[in-house]
Amino acid sequence: MTMTSKILDELNKNKDVWIALRQKLHQYPELGFEEHHTSDIVAEKLKSWGYDVHRGFAKTGVVGTLKVGDGQLRMGIRADMDALPIQEQNDKSWISTIPGKFHGCGHDGHTTILLCAAEYLARTKNFNGTLHVIFQPAEELLYGGKVMMDDGLFTHFPCDIIFALHNMPGMKTGEFYFRKGAMMASSDTVHIEIRGVGGHGAIPEKTIDAGLVACYIAIALQSIVSRNVSPQQAAVITVGCIQSGSAPNVINDFALLKLTVRALNPAVRQLLLRRITDLAHAQAASFGATAEIKHVNGSPVLINDATATDFAISVANKFFGSERVHTDTAPLMGSEDFAFMLEQHPRGCYLIVGDGDKPDCSMVHSPDYIFDDSIIAPAAAYWCHLTESYLK
């Protein structure tokens, strides 16, 4: 019997308890920086297991610290806690009880996985060193991680290596997916405000139509990816919203474009932001209008350290078998604010646990997405093996 089987056997003895906890968290979803109920549950459980618990990082964040033996190494594992502003469309008995709020990305599962591992590690204490379990708020806002960094997370809780995971539909249930280097894209939200001269819809020659300018800018922006970025680099500029007026017979003096911008290379990210600014100004000026560009928020490219990823892969191979481990996963254009932690603390790895690859499975952020509770035990077992392997 392998070590993996022993840990999984132990965790599976109480799997119904952890599934019930995950479903309880699912029923009471909380948006970013509002995770008061969730963080209360997390803190209470960590304290009962003997962790030194610290609260208030990024408002609702929780950090539990457990030191065992005299080992000098320090390891951090992070889980996100927040939900999405989506109305759930499922028929389960444990669906969200809060209208318009839904754990549509599985953060209730991530929180439960880390709690399950934290309980086992506190009970067995089969490691030598310091473990920090980090429960982060507001990942969906893409800056909860940044606020934790601004609050001095790694100054107060130094780590030699850090890890995080995410479930993912479309990938085989309970299997592990890794990639060295860029794993997930940067994300920037950009607003472009166009100001022209308004007037009557029947007298266009007296106006500078901000709505028309916005349309030309939206089209021109697509030339950046096709003509300024190498075909060998991944980049996305999406104009998700154009707003300008509400009446059919009014030419508007104001228009607003809302963009999301993605890249897998930090240099490409900067190129996109620079060209968006240059092009919007030039296009607006060609009509006699003005453009103001506002960078609303952004998160960096998530870059996995090669050494930390090799270590994470070796643990997965040893305890779960190479047939369940994928080492060259394609990067994702979605974004994740664990990137802020890896930016400040580059020695770390973000991995994916498959949530099922049935053809009809719903993707995260879909109103009918369902987290697969069967991955709680293997994912928690992986955190246990990773901790015991690093903190020897």
Residue pairs with C-beta under 8 A, 6 or more apart in sequence:
2 319
3 319
3 385
4 319
4 320
4 381
4 385
7 120
7 381
7 384
7 385
8 377
8 378
8 381
10 120
11 18
11 116
11 120
11 377
11 380
11 381
11 384
12 377
15 376
15 377
18 112
18 115
18 116
18 376
18 377
18 380
19 373
19 376
21 41
21 112
21 115
22 108
22 109
22 111
22 112
22 371
22 373
22 376
23 94
23 373
24 94
25 38
25 41
25 103
25 108
25 111
25 112
26 94
26 95
26 96
26 103
26 108
26 371
27 94
27 95
27 96
27 97
28 37
28 38
28 96
28 97
28 98
29 83
29 84
29 96
29 98
29 101
29 102
29 103
29 108
30 36
30 37
30 38
30 81
30 82
30 83
30 101
31 82
31 83
31 84
31 85
31 101
31 140
32 82
32 137
32 138
32 139
32 140
32 141
32 144
33 58
33 59
33 60
33 82
33 137
33 138
33 141
33 144
34 60
34 82
35 60
35 81
35 82
35 137
36 60
38 60
38 81
38 111
39 55
39 60
39 61
39 62
39 81
39 135
39 137
42 62
42 64
42 81
42 111
42 115
42 135
43 53
43 55
43 62
43 64
45 115
45 118
45 119
46 53
46 62
46 64
46 115
46 118
46 133
47 53
49 118
49 119
49 122
49 123
50 66
50 122
51 64
51 65
51 66
51 118
51 122
51 133
52 64
52 65
52 66
53 62
53 63
53 64
53 65
54 62
54 63
54 64
54 65
54 156
54 157
55 61
55 62
55 63
56 151
57 63
57 147
57 148
57 151
57 153
57 156
58 136
58 137
58 138
58 144
58 147
58 148
58 151
59 137
59 147
60 81
60 137
61 134
61 135
61 136
61 137
61 144
61 148
61 151
62 134
62 135
63 132
63 133
63 134
63 135
63 153
63 156
63 157
64 118
64 132
64 133
64 135
65 130
65 131
65 132
65 133
65 157
66 118
66 121
66 122
66 130
66 131
66 133
67 129
67 130
67 131
68 125
68 127
68 128
68 129
68 130
68 131
68 391
69 127
69 128
69 129
70 128
71 127
71 128
71 129
71 130
71 391
71 392
72 129
73 129
73 130
73 160
73 161
73 390
73 391
74 129
74 130
74 131
74 132
74 157
74 158
74 159
74 160
75 129
75 130
75 131
75 132
75 159
75 160
75 161
75 162
75 163
75 386
75 387
75 390
75 391
76 131
76 132
76 133
76 134
76 157
76 159
76 161
76 162
76 163
76 348
77 114
77 117
77 131
77 132
77 133
77 134
77 162
77 163
77 164
77 383
77 386
77 387
78 114
78 134
78 135
78 136
78 162
78 163
78 164
78 338
78 341
79 107
79 110
79 111
79 113
79 114
79 133
79 134
79 135
79 136
79 164
80 107
80 110
80 111
80 135
80 136
80 137
80 139
80 140
80 144
80 164
81 107
81 110
81 111
81 135
81 136
81 137
81 139
82 107
82 137
82 138
82 139
82 140
82 141
82 144
83 96
83 101
83 102
83 103
83 104
83 105
83 107
83 108
83 140
84 101
84 102
84 103
84 104
84 105
84 140
84 365
85 100
85 101
86 100
86 101
86 102
86 104
86 365
86 367
87 99
87 100
87 102
87 367
88 95
88 96
88 102
88 104
88 367
88 368
89 367
89 368
90 368
90 370
92 370
96 102
96 103
102 367
103 109
103 371
104 364
104 365
104 366
104 367
104 369
105 140
105 364
105 365
105 369
106 166
106 167
106 355
106 364
106 369
106 371
107 139
107 140
108 371
109 167
109 371
109 373
109 375
109 376
110 165
110 166
110 167
111 135
112 376
113 165
113 375
113 376
113 379
113 380
113 383
114 133
114 135
114 380
114 383
116 376
116 377
116 380
117 133
117 380
117 381
117 383
117 384
117 387
118 133
120 380
120 384
121 127
121 131
121 384
121 387
121 388
126 388
127 387
127 388
127 391
127 392
128 391
128 392
129 390
129 391
129 392
130 391
131 387
131 391
132 157
132 159
134 148
134 153
134 157
136 144
136 145
136 148
137 144
137 147
138 144
138 147
138 337
139 145
139 336
139 337
139 338
141 297
141 337
142 187
142 297
142 298
142 299
142 335
142 337
143 297
143 299
143 337
143 340
144 337
145 299
145 337
145 338
145 339
145 340
145 341
146 299
146 337
146 340
148 340
148 341
149 340
149 341
149 344
153 341
154 341
154 344
154 345
159 345
160 347
161 308
161 311
161 347
161 348
161 390
162 341
162 342
162 345
162 347
162 348
163 308
163 312
163 348
163 349
163 350
163 351
163 383
163 386
164 338
164 341
164 348
164 350
164 351
165 350
165 351
165 352
165 353
165 379
165 382
166 336
166 350
166 351
166 352
166 353
167 352
167 353
167 354
167 355
167 364
167 371
167 372
167 375
167 379
168 177
168 352
168 353
168 354
168 355
168 364
169 355
169 356
169 357
169 361
169 362
169 363
169 364
169 369
170 354
170 355
170 356
170 357
170 361
170 363
171 177
171 352
171 353
171 354
171 355
171 356
171 357
172 324
172 354
172 356
172 357
173 354
173 355
173 356
173 357
173 372
173 374
173 375
174 324
174 353
174 354
174 374
174 375
174 378
174 379
175 324
175 325
175 326
175 353
175 354
176 316
176 320
176 324
176 325
176 326
176 351
176 352
176 353
176 354
176 382
177 326
177 329
177 351
177 352
177 353
177 354
178 304
178 309
178 312
178 313
178 316
178 325
178 326
178 327
178 329
178 349
178 351
178 352
179 304
179 309
179 327
179 328
179 329
179 330
179 331
180 304
180 305
180 306
180 309
180 310
181 303
181 304
181 306
182 264
182 265
182 301
182 302
182 303
182 304
182 331
183 302
183 303
183 304
183 329
183 331
183 332
183 350
184 301
184 302
184 331
184 332
184 333
184 334
184 335
184 336
184 339
184 350
185 234
185 236
185 262
185 263
185 264
185 301
185 302
185 331
185 332
185 333
185 334
185 335
186 261
186 262
186 263
186 264
186 266
186 269
186 298
186 299
186 300
186 301
186 335
186 339
187 260
187 261
187 262
187 298
187 299
187 335
188 259
188 260
188 261
188 262
188 269
188 272
188 273
188 295
188 297
188 298
188 299
189 258
189 259
189 260
189 261
189 295
189 296
189 297
189 298
190 258
190 259
190 260
190 261
190 273
190 276
190 293
190 294
190 295
190 296
191 256
191 257
191 258
191 259
191 293
191 294
191 296
192 214
192 217
192 256
192 257
192 259
192 276
192 280
192 291
192 292
192 293
192 294
193 254
193 255
193 256
193 291
193 292
193 293
193 294
194 210
194 213
194 214
194 217
194 244
194 254
194 255
194 256
194 257
194 284
194 289
194 290
194 291
195 210
195 253
195 254
195 289
195 290
195 291
195 292
196 207
196 208
196 209
196 210
196 213
196 252
196 253
196 254
196 255
196 287
196 288
196 289
196 290
197 206
197 207
197 208
197 253
198 207
198 210
198 250
198 251
198 252
198 253
198 254
199 206
199 207
199 250
199 251
200 206
200 249
200 250
200 251
201 247
201 248
201 249
201 250
201 251
202 249
204 251
207 251
207 253
208 253
208 287
208 288
208 289
209 251
209 252
209 287
210 244
210 252
210 253
210 254
210 255
210 289
211 242
211 244
211 245
211 251
211 252
211 255
212 287
213 255
213 283
213 284
213 287
213 289
213 291
214 242
214 244
214 255
214 256
214 257
215 242
216 283
216 287
217 257
217 279
217 280
217 283
217 284
217 291
218 239
218 242
218 257
220 279
220 283
221 237
221 239
221 259
221 276
221 279
221 280
222 237
223 279
224 235
224 237
224 272
224 275
224 276
224 279
225 235
225 236
225 237
225 272
228 271
228 275
229 235
229 268
229 271
229 272
233 263
233 264
233 265
233 268
234 262
234 263
234 264
234 265
234 268
234 331
234 333
235 262
235 263
235 264
235 268
235 272
236 260
236 261
236 262
236 263
236 333
237 259
237 260
237 261
237 272
237 276
238 259
238 260
238 261
239 257
239 258
239 259
240 258
240 259
240 260
241 256
241 257
241 258
242 255
242 256
242 257
242 258
243 255
243 256
243 258
244 252
244 254
244 255
244 256
245 252
245 254
259 276
261 269
261 272
261 273
261 276
262 333
262 335
263 269
263 272
263 301
264 301
264 331
264 333
265 301
266 300
266 301
269 300
269 301
273 295
276 293
277 293
280 291
280 293
281 291
281 293
283 291
284 290
284 291
285 291
299 335
299 336
299 337
299 339
299 340
300 339
300 340
300 343
301 339
302 335
302 336
302 338
302 339
302 342
302 350
303 339
303 342
303 343
303 346
304 342
304 348
304 349
304 350
305 342
305 346
305 347
305 348
305 349
307 347
308 347
308 348
308 349
309 349
311 349
311 389
311 390
312 349
312 351
312 386
313 325
313 327
315 382
315 385
315 386
315 389
316 324
316 325
316 382
317 325
318 385
318 389
319 381
319 382
319 385
320 378
320 382
329 352
336 350
338 350
341 348
342 348
342 350
353 375
353 378
353 379
353 382
354 375
355 361
355 371
355 372
355 375
356 372
362 368
362 369
362 370
363 369
